[in-house]
Amino acid sequence: MKISTNWKDYSIIATGDGYKLERWKDVYLLRPDPQVIWPMSWDLFSYPKLNAYYKRSEKGGGGWKIVKPFPDEWNINYEKLNVRFKIKPMGFKHTGLFPEQAVNWEYVTELIRSAGRPIKVLNLFAYTGGATVACAKAGAQVTHVDAAKGMVERAGENARLSGIETGIRYIVDDCIKFVQREIRRGNKYDAIIMDPPSYGRGPSGETWKIENDLYTFVELCSKVLCDQPLFVLINSYTTGLQPMVLKNILELTLKDFKGKVDAYEVGIQTEEGIALPCGAGGIFVYDAND
């Protein structure tokens, strides 16, 4: 497991009974987590600093319950990479950032800075731009693609918060259709990052189901890679999708490129001493000797 260890503005205080108690700078939130199947060692809902918790509805969905007032939105820093992000509790328990991804941000940042050449990154299902901001901060030219206009706008805000005014192209579009057009245009990229959802719908009603569509999508994306791609990173939050599945997909779809593939769990070390799994990652990295 790769664990993010360099956060100062974020931490997981405790877990139990399907919840994790988090500190987002000076705001304390209690959110559901499907991986937390052990009991609470103490009542997390009674934590004296708790600002809000997300309560699921028996009819589906849910909402935030306010315990103590806190700002509608606020900023947190990831000092290791000198990047900043806007945090805002949103629907379906999200806050606009996945802190465990910092371990991937650090790795791809190192790859970009040591590449010795200009790097063009394509970030797909790019959400609010955590990876986009990290890559742009490292000097890459980034194309940021997501079907949700609000999330793309938030990515732009995060970039500006991090002092990035140029170098990012923002696209509101269905990721599959965008890649298909890039193939027809003959555009190529040195690196690809994707955070595909378990299930989703595009702006025109297109459906996506990761078990059915991920392999063919990665295969499609291979057609916009340059001859010597620096890396291809797949992130997955789908419970039950093992890292080895991502490794197999990358090895099968990128077999014509020189490089090595690694796959791993991604997690956060909690203050109670537990390594909490937060998803899986698979990455292809160029290796001329392979």
C-alpha atoms as an extended CHARMM CRD file, in Angstrom:
* protein
*
       290  EXT
         1         1  MET       CA              0.0000000000        0.0000000000        0.0000000000  PROA      1               0.0000000000
         2         2  LYS       CA              1.1690000000        3.5170000000       -0.8260000000  PROA      2               0.0000000000
         3         3  ILE       CA              0.2970000000        5.8740000000        2.0220000000  PROA      3               0.0000000000
         4         4  SER       CA              0.1950000000        9.6660000000        1.9300000000  PROA      4               0.0000000000
         5         5  THR       CA              2.2650000000       10.8940000000        4.8640000000  PROA      5               0.0000000000
         6         6  ASN       CA              2.9760000000       14.5570000000        4.1390000000  PROA      6               0.0000000000
         7         7  TRP       CA             -0.3500000000       16.2380000000        4.8830000000  PROA      7               0.0000000000
         8         8  LYS       CA             -0.4230000000       18.9310000000        7.5540000000  PROA      8               0.0000000000
         9         9  ASP       CA             -3.8760000000       20.3690000000        6.8090000000  PROA      9               0.0000000000
        10        10  TYR       CA             -5.6210000000       16.9890000000        6.6590000000  PROA      10              0.0000000000
        11        11  SER       CA             -5.8370000000       13.9280000000        8.8970000000  PROA      11              0.0000000000
        12        12  ILE       CA             -8.1340000000       11.0430000000        9.7880000000  PROA      12              0.0000000000
        13        13  ILE       CA             -8.6500000000       11.0940000000       13.5320000000  PROA      13              0.0000000000
        14        14  ALA       CA            -10.6450000000        7.9020000000       14.0340000000  PROA      14              0.0000000000
        15        15  THR       CA            -12.8550000000        5.3540000000       12.2550000000  PROA      15              0.0000000000
        16        16  GLY       CA            -15.6520000000        2.9280000000       12.9830000000  PROA      16              0.0000000000
        17        17  ASP       CA            -19.1610000000        1.7360000000       12.1060000000  PROA      17              0.0000000000
        18        18  GLY       CA            -18.8680000000        2.8650000000        8.5000000000  PROA      18              0.0000000000
        19        19  TYR       CA            -17.5600000000        6.3620000000        9.2900000000  PROA      19              0.0000000000
        20        20  LYS       CA            -14.2720000000        8.2590000000        9.3130000000  PROA      20              0.0000000000
        21        21  LEU       CA            -13.6910000000       11.3790000000       11.4190000000  PROA      21              0.0000000000
        22        22  GLU       CA            -11.5370000000       13.8510000000        9.4790000000  PROA      22              0.0000000000
        23        23  ARG       CA             -9.7980000000       17.1630000000       10.0920000000  PROA      23              0.0000000000
        24        24  TRP       CA             -9.7650000000       19.4680000000        7.0680000000  PROA      24              0.0000000000
        25        25  LYS       CA             -7.5220000000       22.2440000000        8.3940000000  PROA      25              0.0000000000
        26        26  ASP       CA             -9.7430000000       23.7300000000       11.1340000000  PROA      26              0.0000000000
        27        27  VAL       CA            -12.9900000000       21.9740000000       10.1680000000  PROA      27              0.0000000000
        28        28  TYR       CA            -13.9560000000       18.5310000000       11.4590000000  PROA      28              0.0000000000
        29        29  LEU       CA            -16.2220000000       16.3020000000        9.3700000000  PROA      29              0.0000000000
        30        30  LEU       CA            -17.6320000000       12.8140000000        9.8780000000  PROA      30              0.0000000000
        31        31  ARG       CA            -18.2170000000       10.9980000000        6.5770000000  PROA      31              0.0000000000
        32        32  PRO       CA            -19.3130000000        7.4920000000        5.5500000000  PROA      32              0.0000000000
        33        33  ASP       CA            -16.6630000000        5.0940000000        4.2710000000  PROA      33              0.0000000000
        34        34  PRO       CA            -17.6380000000        1.6460000000        2.9430000000  PROA      34              0.0000000000
        35        35  GLN       CA            -14.2410000000        0.1630000000        3.8970000000  PROA      35              0.0000000000
        36        36  VAL       CA            -14.7700000000        0.8590000000        7.6070000000  PROA      36              0.0000000000
        37        37  ILE       CA            -16.5350000000       -2.3410000000        8.6840000000  PROA      37              0.0000000000
        38        38  TRP       CA            -15.2030000000       -2.4420000000       12.2600000000  PROA      38              0.0000000000
        39        39  PRO       CA            -16.9400000000       -0.8860000000       15.3100000000  PROA      39              0.0000000000
        40        40  MET       CA            -16.2060000000        2.5240000000       16.7900000000  PROA      40              0.0000000000
        41        41  SER       CA            -13.9190000000        2.4150000000       19.8110000000  PROA      41              0.0000000000
        42        42  TRP       CA            -15.7250000000        5.5490000000       21.0170000000  PROA      42              0.0000000000
        43        43  ASP       CA            -18.7160000000        7.6130000000       19.8680000000  PROA      43              0.0000000000
        44        44  LEU       CA            -17.3740000000        9.6370000000       16.9320000000  PROA      44              0.0000000000
        45        45  PHE       CA            -20.6230000000       11.6300000000       16.7600000000  PROA      45              0.0000000000
        46        46  SER       CA            -19.8580000000       13.0480000000       20.2230000000  PROA      46              0.0000000000
        47        47  TYR       CA            -16.4340000000       14.4240000000       19.2130000000  PROA      47              0.0000000000
        48        48  PRO       CA            -16.3860000000       17.9190000000       20.7970000000  PROA      48              0.0000000000
        49        49  LYS       CA            -14.8910000000       19.6710000000       17.7320000000  PROA      49              0.0000000000
        50        50  LEU       CA            -17.2280000000       18.0570000000       15.1840000000  PROA      50              0.0000000000
        51        51  ASN       CA            -18.6830000000       20.5880000000       12.7190000000  PROA      51              0.0000000000
        52        52  ALA       CA            -20.8630000000       18.3310000000       10.5590000000  PROA      52              0.0000000000
        53        53  TYR       CA            -21.6010000000       14.7520000000        9.6220000000  PROA      53              0.0000000000
        54        54  TYR       CA            -23.0710000000       13.1940000000        6.4870000000  PROA      54              0.0000000000
        55        55  LYS       CA            -26.1500000000       11.0920000000        7.1190000000  PROA      55              0.0000000000
        56        56  ARG       CA            -27.3080000000        8.6110000000        4.5220000000  PROA      56              0.0000000000
        57        57  SER       CA            -31.0200000000        8.3420000000        3.7790000000  PROA      57              0.0000000000
        58        58  GLU       CA            -32.8080000000        5.0010000000        3.7590000000  PROA      58              0.0000000000
        59        59  LYS       CA            -34.3430000000        6.1070000000        0.4490000000  PROA      59              0.0000000000
        60        60  GLY       CA            -30.9220000000        6.7310000000       -1.0920000000  PROA      60              0.0000000000
        61        61  GLY       CA            -28.6000000000        9.7120000000       -1.0650000000  PROA      61              0.0000000000
        62        62  GLY       CA            -28.3820000000       11.7260000000        2.1070000000  PROA      62              0.0000000000
        63        63  GLY       CA            -27.2860000000       15.1130000000        3.4010000000  PROA      63              0.0000000000
        64        64  TRP       CA            -25.0650000000       17.0540000000        5.7630000000  PROA      64              0.0000000000
        65        65  LYS       CA            -26.1450000000       17.6450000000        9.3500000000  PROA      65              0.0000000000
        66        66  ILE       CA            -24.5630000000       20.7410000000       10.9000000000  PROA      66              0.0000000000
        67        67  VAL       CA            -23.3250000000       20.4320000000       14.4920000000  PROA      67              0.0000000000
        68        68  LYS       CA            -21.2290000000       23.5980000000       14.7470000000  PROA      68              0.0000000000
        69        69  PRO       CA            -21.0380000000       26.4840000000       12.2480000000  PROA      69              0.0000000000
        70        70  PHE       CA            -18.1820000000       26.4640000000        9.7390000000  PROA      70              0.0000000000
        71        71  PRO       CA            -17.4040000000       28.2980000000        6.4680000000  PROA      71              0.0000000000
        72        72  ASP       CA            -19.2860000000       27.3700000000        3.3040000000  PROA      72              0.0000000000
        73        73  GLU       CA            -15.8650000000       26.7460000000        1.7440000000  PROA      73              0.0000000000
        74        74  TRP       CA            -12.2390000000       27.1030000000        2.7690000000  PROA      74              0.0000000000
        75        75  ASN       CA             -8.7240000000       26.3740000000        1.5020000000  PROA      75              0.0000000000
        76        76  ILE       CA             -6.1990000000       23.7360000000        2.5030000000  PROA      76              0.0000000000
        77        77  ASN       CA             -2.5230000000       23.4950000000        1.5610000000  PROA      77              0.0000000000
        78        78  TYR       CA             -0.4050000000       20.5580000000        0.4990000000  PROA      78              0.0000000000
        79        79  GLU       CA              2.9200000000       22.0980000000        1.4320000000  PROA      79              0.0000000000
        80        80  LYS       CA              5.0730000000       19.3090000000        0.0060000000  PROA      80              0.0000000000
        81        81  LEU       CA              4.1370000000       20.4040000000       -3.5430000000  PROA      81              0.0000000000
        82        82  ASN       CA              3.1520000000       24.0050000000       -2.7440000000  PROA      82              0.0000000000
        83        83  VAL       CA             -0.4200000000       23.5540000000       -3.9950000000  PROA      83              0.0000000000
        84        84  ARG       CA             -3.7370000000       24.7030000000       -2.5380000000  PROA      84              0.0000000000
        85        85  PHE       CA             -7.2930000000       23.4590000000       -2.8870000000  PROA      85              0.0000000000
        86        86  LYS       CA            -10.7540000000       24.7560000000       -2.1110000000  PROA      86              0.0000000000
        87        87  ILE       CA            -12.8180000000       22.4970000000        0.1450000000  PROA      87              0.0000000000
        88        88  LYS       CA            -16.6110000000       22.5260000000        0.2040000000  PROA      88              0.0000000000
        89        89  PRO       CA            -18.9240000000       19.8060000000        1.5370000000  PROA      89              0.0000000000
        90        90  MET       CA            -21.0330000000       18.7510000000       -1.4280000000  PROA      90              0.0000000000
        91        91  GLY       CA            -23.6980000000       16.2070000000       -2.2750000000  PROA      91              0.0000000000
        92        92  PHE       CA            -23.0450000000       12.4970000000       -1.7760000000  PROA      92              0.0000000000
        93        93  LYS       CA            -20.5450000000       13.1180000000        1.0540000000  PROA      93              0.0000000000
        94        94  HSD       CA            -17.7670000000       14.6120000000       -1.1240000000  PROA      94              0.0000000000
        95        95  THR       CA            -15.6010000000       17.6250000000       -0.2480000000  PROA      95              0.0000000000
        96        96  GLY       CA            -13.9530000000       18.2670000000       -3.6100000000  PROA      96              0.0000000000
        97        97  LEU       CA            -10.6560000000       16.5090000000       -2.9290000000  PROA      97              0.0000000000
        98        98  PHE       CA             -9.2600000000       12.9920000000       -2.3770000000  PROA      98              0.0000000000
        99        99  PRO       CA             -6.3050000000       13.5360000000        0.0100000000  PROA      99              0.0000000000
       100       100  GLU       CA             -4.9100000000       10.0040000000       -0.4030000000  PROA      100             0.0000000000
       101       101  GLN       CA             -4.0580000000       10.8890000000       -4.0120000000  PROA      101             0.0000000000
       102       102  ALA       CA             -1.1920000000       13.0560000000       -2.7660000000  PROA      102             0.0000000000
       103       103  VAL       CA              1.0480000000        9.9890000000       -2.9600000000  PROA      103             0.0000000000
       104       104  ASN       CA              0.3510000000        9.8040000000       -6.7070000000  PROA      104             0.0000000000
       105       105  TRP       CA              0.7700000000       13.5700000000       -7.1420000000  PROA      105             0.0000000000
       106       106  GLU       CA              4.2520000000       13.3130000000       -5.6750000000  PROA      106             0.0000000000
       107       107  TYR       CA              5.2350000000       10.4090000000       -7.9060000000  PROA      107             0.0000000000
       108       108  VAL       CA              4.0430000000       11.8880000000      -11.2100000000  PROA      108             0.0000000000
       109       109  THR       CA              5.5340000000       15.2600000000      -10.2550000000  PROA      109             0.0000000000
       110       110  GLU       CA              8.9240000000       13.5570000000       -9.8740000000  PROA      110             0.0000000000
       111       111  LEU       CA              8.5100000000       11.8200000000      -13.2500000000  PROA      111             0.0000000000
       112       112  ILE       CA              7.6240000000       15.0830000000      -14.9950000000  PROA      112             0.0000000000
       113       113  ARG       CA             10.4790000000       17.0590000000      -13.4770000000  PROA      113             0.0000000000
       114       114  SER       CA             13.0490000000       14.4000000000      -14.3160000000  PROA      114             0.0000000000
       115       115  ALA       CA             11.7840000000       13.7130000000      -17.8560000000  PROA      115             0.0000000000
       116       116  GLY       CA             14.2480000000       16.0950000000      -19.5020000000  PROA      116             0.0000000000
       117       117  ARG       CA             11.6530000000       17.1450000000      -22.0960000000  PROA      117             0.0000000000
       118       118  PRO       CA              8.3570000000       19.0620000000      -22.2610000000  PROA      118             0.0000000000
       119       119  ILE       CA              5.4760000000       16.8910000000      -21.0790000000  PROA      119             0.0000000000
       120       120  LYS       CA              1.8410000000       17.0490000000      -22.2100000000  PROA      120             0.0000000000
       121       121  VAL       CA             -0.5670000000       15.4120000000      -19.7450000000  PROA      121             0.0000000000
       122       122  LEU       CA             -4.1390000000       14.3660000000      -20.4650000000  PROA      122             0.0000000000
       123       123  ASN       CA             -6.2020000000       14.1760000000      -17.2580000000  PROA      123             0.0000000000
       124       124  LEU       CA             -9.5210000000       12.3530000000      -17.7820000000  PROA      124             0.0000000000
       125       125  PHE       CA            -12.4770000000       12.2360000000      -15.3650000000  PROA      125             0.0000000000
       126       126  ALA       CA            -10.3460000000       14.9550000000      -13.8230000000  PROA      126             0.0000000000
       127       127  TYR       CA            -12.8310000000       16.1940000000      -11.1790000000  PROA      127             0.0000000000
       128       128  THR       CA            -11.5790000000       19.2770000000       -9.2970000000  PROA      128             0.0000000000
       129       129  GLY       CA             -8.0430000000       18.9630000000      -10.5780000000  PROA      129             0.0000000000
       130       130  GLY       CA             -5.8200000000       17.6380000000       -7.8030000000  PROA      130             0.0000000000
       131       131  ALA       CA             -3.5800000000       15.8390000000      -10.2920000000  PROA      131             0.0000000000
       132       132  THR       CA             -3.9820000000       18.6310000000      -12.8510000000  PROA      132             0.0000000000
       133       133  VAL       CA             -2.6580000000       21.2250000000      -10.4230000000  PROA      133             0.0000000000
       134       134  ALA       CA              0.2280000000       19.0030000000       -9.2920000000  PROA      134             0.0000000000
       135       135  CYS       CA              1.3170000000       18.2490000000      -12.8710000000  PROA      135             0.0000000000
       136       136  ALA       CA              1.0320000000       21.8800000000      -13.9800000000  PROA      136             0.0000000000
       137       137  LYS       CA              3.0080000000       22.9870000000      -10.9260000000  PROA      137             0.0000000000
       138       138  ALA       CA              5.7520000000       20.5670000000      -12.0400000000  PROA      138             0.0000000000
       139       139  GLY       CA              5.8880000000       22.2670000000      -15.4430000000  PROA      139             0.0000000000
       140       140  ALA       CA              3.6510000000       20.0500000000      -17.5860000000  PROA      140             0.0000000000
       141       141  GLN       CA              1.0680000000       21.2760000000      -20.0800000000  PROA      141             0.0000000000
       142       142  VAL       CA             -2.2160000000       19.7230000000      -18.9210000000  PROA      142             0.0000000000
       143       143  THR       CA             -5.5100000000       19.0750000000      -20.7120000000  PROA      143             0.0000000000
       144       144  HSD       CA             -8.1840000000       18.6980000000      -18.0230000000  PROA      144             0.0000000000
       145       145  VAL       CA            -11.3700000000       16.8770000000      -19.0980000000  PROA      145             0.0000000000
       146       146  ASP       CA            -14.5340000000       16.2630000000      -17.0860000000  PROA      146             0.0000000000
       147       147  ALA       CA            -18.2110000000       16.0900000000      -18.0210000000  PROA      147             0.0000000000
       148       148  ALA       CA            -19.2980000000       18.2370000000      -15.0370000000  PROA      148             0.0000000000
       149       149  LYS       CA            -18.9570000000       21.9640000000      -15.7190000000  PROA      149             0.0000000000
       150       150  GLY       CA            -18.9720000000       22.8500000000      -12.0150000000  PROA      150             0.0000000000
       151       151  MET       CA            -16.0650000000       20.5110000000      -11.2990000000  PROA      151             0.0000000000
       152       152  VAL       CA            -14.0250000000       21.9330000000      -14.1770000000  PROA      152             0.0000000000
       153       153  GLU       CA            -14.6620000000       25.4500000000      -12.8720000000  PROA      153             0.0000000000
       154       154  ARG       CA            -13.4970000000       24.3420000000       -9.4280000000  PROA      154             0.0000000000
       155       155  ALA       CA            -10.3230000000       22.9270000000      -11.0130000000  PROA      155             0.0000000000
       156       156  GLY       CA             -9.6160000000       26.3640000000      -12.4390000000  PROA      156             0.0000000000
       157       157  GLU       CA            -10.0880000000       27.9100000000       -9.0020000000  PROA      157             0.0000000000
       158       158  ASN       CA             -7.6840000000       25.3760000000       -7.4940000000  PROA      158             0.0000000000
       159       159  ALA       CA             -5.0890000000       26.1300000000      -10.1590000000  PROA      159             0.0000000000
       160       160  ARG       CA             -5.2970000000       29.8670000000       -9.5030000000  PROA      160             0.0000000000
       161       161  LEU       CA             -5.0970000000       29.2850000000       -5.7500000000  PROA      161             0.0000000000
       162       162  SER       CA             -1.8330000000       27.4260000000       -6.4470000000  PROA      162             0.0000000000
       163       163  GLY       CA             -0.4480000000       30.3190000000       -8.4990000000  PROA      163             0.0000000000
       164       164  ILE       CA             -1.0400000000       28.6640000000      -11.8910000000  PROA      164             0.0000000000
       165       165  GLU       CA             -2.4730000000       31.0220000000      -14.5010000000  PROA      165             0.0000000000
       166       166  THR       CA             -1.3740000000       29.2770000000      -17.7180000000  PROA      166             0.0000000000
       167       167  GLY       CA             -0.5290000000       25.8000000000      -18.9610000000  PROA      167             0.0000000000
       168       168  ILE       CA             -3.9220000000       24.1500000000      -18.3910000000  PROA      168             0.0000000000
       169       169  ARG       CA             -6.6060000000       23.5880000000      -21.0340000000  PROA      169             0.0000000000
       170       170  TYR       CA            -10.0390000000       23.0140000000      -19.4780000000  PROA      170             0.0000000000
       171       171  ILE       CA            -12.5440000000       20.8570000000      -21.3800000000  PROA      171             0.0000000000
       172       172  VAL       CA            -16.1560000000       20.1010000000      -20.3660000000  PROA      172             0.0000000000
       173       173  ASP       CA            -16.9590000000       16.9480000000      -22.3080000000  PROA      173             0.0000000000
       174       174  ASP       CA            -17.6080000000       13.2320000000      -22.2020000000  PROA      174             0.0000000000
       175       175  CYS       CA            -14.1640000000       11.6670000000      -21.8530000000  PROA      175             0.0000000000
       176       176  ILE       CA            -14.7180000000        8.9140000000      -24.4110000000  PROA      176             0.0000000000
       177       177  LYS       CA            -15.9500000000       11.3330000000      -27.0660000000  PROA      177             0.0000000000
       178       178  PHE       CA            -13.0710000000       13.7160000000      -26.3620000000  PROA      178             0.0000000000
       179       179  VAL       CA            -10.4480000000       10.9820000000      -26.7740000000  PROA      179             0.0000000000
       180       180  GLN       CA            -12.1080000000        9.8140000000      -29.9940000000  PROA      180             0.0000000000
       181       181  ARG       CA            -11.8490000000       13.3550000000      -31.3880000000  PROA      181             0.0000000000
       182       182  GLU       CA             -8.2160000000       13.6660000000      -30.3070000000  PROA      182             0.0000000000
       183       183  ILE       CA             -7.4490000000       10.4680000000      -32.2270000000  PROA      183             0.0000000000
       184       184  ARG       CA             -9.0620000000       11.8970000000      -35.3590000000  PROA      184             0.0000000000
       185       185  ARG       CA             -7.1340000000       15.1460000000      -34.9030000000  PROA      185             0.0000000000
       186       186  GLY       CA             -3.8540000000       13.2690000000      -34.5020000000  PROA      186             0.0000000000
       187       187  ASN       CA             -3.0920000000       14.8650000000      -31.1250000000  PROA      187             0.0000000000
       188       188  LYS       CA             -0.6380000000       13.0150000000      -28.9030000000  PROA      188             0.0000000000
       189       189  TYR       CA              0.1760000000       13.1120000000      -25.1890000000  PROA      189             0.0000000000
       190       190  ASP       CA              3.2070000000       12.1250000000      -23.1460000000  PROA      190             0.0000000000
       191       191  ALA       CA              1.1740000000       11.0320000000      -20.1260000000  PROA      191             0.0000000000
       192       192  ILE       CA             -2.3960000000       10.1370000000      -19.1970000000  PROA      192             0.0000000000
       193       193  ILE       CA             -4.1220000000       10.2080000000      -15.8210000000  PROA      193             0.0000000000
       194       194  MET       CA             -7.6580000000        8.9150000000      -15.3220000000  PROA      194             0.0000000000
       195       195  ASP       CA             -9.9820000000        8.6560000000      -12.3260000000  PROA      195             0.0000000000
       196       196  PRO       CA            -12.8850000000        6.7020000000      -13.8360000000  PROA      196             0.0000000000
       197       197  PRO       CA            -16.0670000000        6.4570000000      -11.7500000000  PROA      197             0.0000000000
       198       198  SER       CA            -17.7130000000        3.1670000000      -10.8860000000  PROA      198             0.0000000000
       199       199  TYR       CA            -20.8160000000        4.3390000000      -12.7070000000  PROA      199             0.0000000000
       200       200  GLY       CA            -21.7090000000        7.5530000000      -14.4620000000  PROA      200             0.0000000000
       201       201  ARG       CA            -23.5810000000        9.3580000000      -17.1870000000  PROA      201             0.0000000000
       202       202  GLY       CA            -22.1850000000       11.7510000000      -19.7530000000  PROA      202             0.0000000000
       203       203  PRO       CA            -23.7410000000       15.1380000000      -20.6590000000  PROA      203             0.0000000000
       204       204  SER       CA            -25.8690000000       13.5190000000      -23.4000000000  PROA      204             0.0000000000
       205       205  GLY       CA            -26.9690000000       10.5370000000      -21.3260000000  PROA      205             0.0000000000
       206       206  GLU       CA            -24.0070000000        8.2720000000      -22.1560000000  PROA      206             0.0000000000
       207       207  THR       CA            -23.6260000000        5.5180000000      -19.5640000000  PROA      207             0.0000000000
       208       208  TRP       CA            -20.3690000000        4.3320000000      -18.0280000000  PROA      208             0.0000000000
       209       209  LYS       CA            -19.8470000000        1.1880000000      -15.9400000000  PROA      209             0.0000000000
       210       210  ILE       CA            -16.2640000000        0.5450000000      -14.9600000000  PROA      210             0.0000000000
       211       211  GLU       CA            -16.4360000000       -3.2620000000      -15.1750000000  PROA      211             0.0000000000
       212       212  ASN       CA            -17.7230000000       -3.0830000000      -18.7390000000  PROA      212             0.0000000000
       213       213  ASP       CA            -15.9420000000       -0.0380000000      -20.0980000000  PROA      213             0.0000000000
       214       214  LEU       CA            -12.5340000000        0.4540000000      -18.4480000000  PROA      214             0.0000000000
       215       215  TYR       CA            -10.5190000000       -1.9570000000      -20.6020000000  PROA      215             0.0000000000
       216       216  THR       CA            -11.8220000000       -0.6200000000      -23.9080000000  PROA      216             0.0000000000
       217       217  PHE       CA            -11.3630000000        2.9650000000      -22.7040000000  PROA      217             0.0000000000
       218       218  VAL       CA             -7.7090000000        2.4260000000      -21.7480000000  PROA      218             0.0000000000
       219       219  GLU       CA             -7.1910000000        0.6970000000      -25.0770000000  PROA      219             0.0000000000
       220       220  LEU       CA             -8.7250000000        3.7370000000      -26.8060000000  PROA      220             0.0000000000
       221       221  CYS       CA             -6.5050000000        6.1040000000      -24.8190000000  PROA      221             0.0000000000
       222       222  SER       CA             -3.3910000000        4.2200000000      -25.9160000000  PROA      222             0.0000000000
       223       223  LYS       CA             -3.9830000000        5.6690000000      -29.3820000000  PROA      223             0.0000000000
       224       224  VAL       CA             -3.3030000000        9.2300000000      -28.2020000000  PROA      224             0.0000000000
       225       225  LEU       CA              0.0180000000        8.3560000000      -26.5460000000  PROA      225             0.0000000000
       226       226  CYS       CA              3.3000000000        9.4760000000      -28.0730000000  PROA      226             0.0000000000
       227       227  ASP       CA              5.8830000000        6.8660000000      -29.0920000000  PROA      227             0.0000000000
       228       228  GLN       CA              7.6500000000        7.0520000000      -25.7190000000  PROA      228             0.0000000000
       229       229  PRO       CA              4.9540000000        7.8700000000      -23.1460000000  PROA      229             0.0000000000
       230       230  LEU       CA              6.2270000000        8.9480000000      -19.7540000000  PROA      230             0.0000000000
       231       231  PHE       CA              3.4240000000        7.3550000000      -17.7100000000  PROA      231             0.0000000000
       232       232  VAL       CA             -0.1980000000        6.2320000000      -17.6610000000  PROA      232             0.0000000000
       233       233  LEU       CA             -1.9290000000        6.3210000000      -14.2700000000  PROA      233             0.0000000000
       234       234  ILE       CA             -5.3190000000        4.7760000000      -13.4680000000  PROA      234             0.0000000000
       235       235  ASN       CA             -7.0210000000        5.5040000000      -10.1490000000  PROA      235             0.0000000000
       236       236  SER       CA            -10.0090000000        3.5230000000       -8.9610000000  PROA      236             0.0000000000
       237       237  TYR       CA            -12.3260000000        3.9460000000       -5.9810000000  PROA      237             0.0000000000
       238       238  THR       CA            -14.5250000000        0.9970000000       -6.9230000000  PROA      238             0.0000000000
       239       239  THR       CA            -14.7880000000       -1.3150000000       -3.9220000000  PROA      239             0.0000000000
       240       240  GLY       CA            -13.7240000000       -4.8140000000       -4.9100000000  PROA      240             0.0000000000
       241       241  LEU       CA            -11.6880000000       -3.8020000000       -7.9640000000  PROA      241             0.0000000000
       242       242  GLN       CA             -8.2680000000       -5.2260000000       -7.1140000000  PROA      242             0.0000000000
       243       243  PRO       CA             -4.9830000000       -3.4810000000       -8.0120000000  PROA      243             0.0000000000
       244       244  MET       CA             -3.9790000000       -6.5300000000      -10.0630000000  PROA      244             0.0000000000
       245       245  VAL       CA             -6.9450000000       -5.8560000000      -12.3670000000  PROA      245             0.0000000000
       246       246  LEU       CA             -5.5040000000       -2.4190000000      -13.1520000000  PROA      246             0.0000000000
       247       247  LYS       CA             -2.0680000000       -3.9560000000      -13.6720000000  PROA      247             0.0000000000
       248       248  ASN       CA             -3.4590000000       -6.5200000000      -16.1110000000  PROA      248             0.0000000000
       249       249  ILE       CA             -5.3690000000       -3.8660000000      -18.0560000000  PROA      249             0.0000000000
       250       250  LEU       CA             -2.2770000000       -1.6690000000      -18.4180000000  PROA      250             0.0000000000
       251       251  GLU       CA             -0.0460000000       -4.5620000000      -19.4320000000  PROA      251             0.0000000000
       252       252  LEU       CA             -2.5200000000       -5.7860000000      -22.0480000000  PROA      252             0.0000000000
       253       253  THR       CA             -3.3940000000       -2.4160000000      -23.5700000000  PROA      253             0.0000000000
       254       254  LEU       CA              0.1280000000       -0.9150000000      -23.5020000000  PROA      254             0.0000000000
       255       255  LYS       CA              2.0730000000       -4.0050000000      -24.5580000000  PROA      255             0.0000000000
       256       256  ASP       CA              3.4830000000       -2.1760000000      -27.5900000000  PROA      256             0.0000000000
       257       257  PHE       CA              5.2050000000        0.4480000000      -25.4200000000  PROA      257             0.0000000000
       258       258  LYS       CA              8.4600000000        0.0380000000      -23.5090000000  PROA      258             0.0000000000
       259       259  GLY       CA              7.8810000000        0.2860000000      -19.7980000000  PROA      259             0.0000000000
       260       260  LYS       CA              7.0070000000       -1.3290000000      -16.5200000000  PROA      260             0.0000000000
       261       261  VAL       CA              3.6640000000       -1.5770000000      -14.7370000000  PROA      261             0.0000000000
       262       262  ASP       CA              3.0020000000       -1.3830000000      -11.0100000000  PROA      262             0.0000000000
       263       263  ALA       CA             -0.2740000000       -1.6020000000       -9.0790000000  PROA      263             0.0000000000
       264       264  TYR       CA             -1.0450000000       -0.9560000000       -5.4430000000  PROA      264             0.0000000000
       265       265  GLU       CA             -3.5880000000        0.0460000000       -2.8320000000  PROA      265             0.0000000000
       266       266  VAL       CA             -3.6980000000        3.7130000000       -1.8430000000  PROA      266             0.0000000000
       267       267  GLY       CA             -4.4040000000        4.7030000000        1.7300000000  PROA      267             0.0000000000
       268       268  ILE       CA             -4.1630000000        7.0820000000        4.6680000000  PROA      268             0.0000000000
       269       269  GLN       CA             -2.6290000000        6.3380000000        8.0610000000  PROA      269             0.0000000000
       270       270  THR       CA             -5.1430000000        7.3060000000       10.7380000000  PROA      270             0.0000000000
       271       271  GLU       CA             -4.2630000000        8.8430000000       14.0950000000  PROA      271             0.0000000000
       272       272  GLU       CA             -5.5060000000        5.6470000000       15.7410000000  PROA      272             0.0000000000
       273       273  GLY       CA             -2.7760000000        3.6630000000       13.9310000000  PROA      273             0.0000000000
       274       274  ILE       CA             -4.8440000000        2.0690000000       11.1490000000  PROA      274             0.0000000000
       275       275  ALA       CA             -3.8790000000        2.1370000000        7.4730000000  PROA      275             0.0000000000
       276       276  LEU       CA             -7.2320000000        2.9210000000        5.8770000000  PROA      276             0.0000000000
       277       277  PRO       CA             -7.5370000000        1.6980000000        2.2490000000  PROA      277             0.0000000000
       278       278  CYS       CA             -8.9220000000        4.4130000000       -0.0370000000  PROA      278             0.0000000000
       279       279  GLY       CA             -8.7590000000        2.8240000000       -3.4750000000  PROA      279             0.0000000000
       280       280  ALA       CA             -6.3150000000        1.3520000000       -5.9460000000  PROA      280             0.0000000000
       281       281  GLY       CA             -3.7970000000        2.6610000000       -8.4400000000  PROA      281             0.0000000000
       282       282  GLY       CA             -2.0820000000        1.2170000000      -11.4790000000  PROA      282             0.0000000000
       283       283  ILE       CA              0.7250000000        2.9710000000      -13.3060000000  PROA      283             0.0000000000
       284       284  PHE       CA              2.7500000000        2.3420000000      -16.4540000000  PROA      284             0.0000000000
       285       285  VAL       CA              6.1360000000        4.0970000000      -16.4950000000  PROA      285             0.0000000000
       286       286  TYR       CA              8.3540000000        4.3490000000      -19.5690000000  PROA      286             0.0000000000
       287       287  ASP       CA             11.5640000000        2.3290000000      -19.4440000000  PROA      287             0.0000000000
       288       288  ALA       CA             13.8140000000        2.3160000000      -22.5050000000  PROA      288             0.0000000000
       289       289  ASN       CA             15.5040000000       -0.8880000000      -21.2870000000  PROA      289             0.0000000000
       290       290  ASP       CA             12.3100000000       -2.8750000000      -20.9870000000  PROA      290             0.0000000000
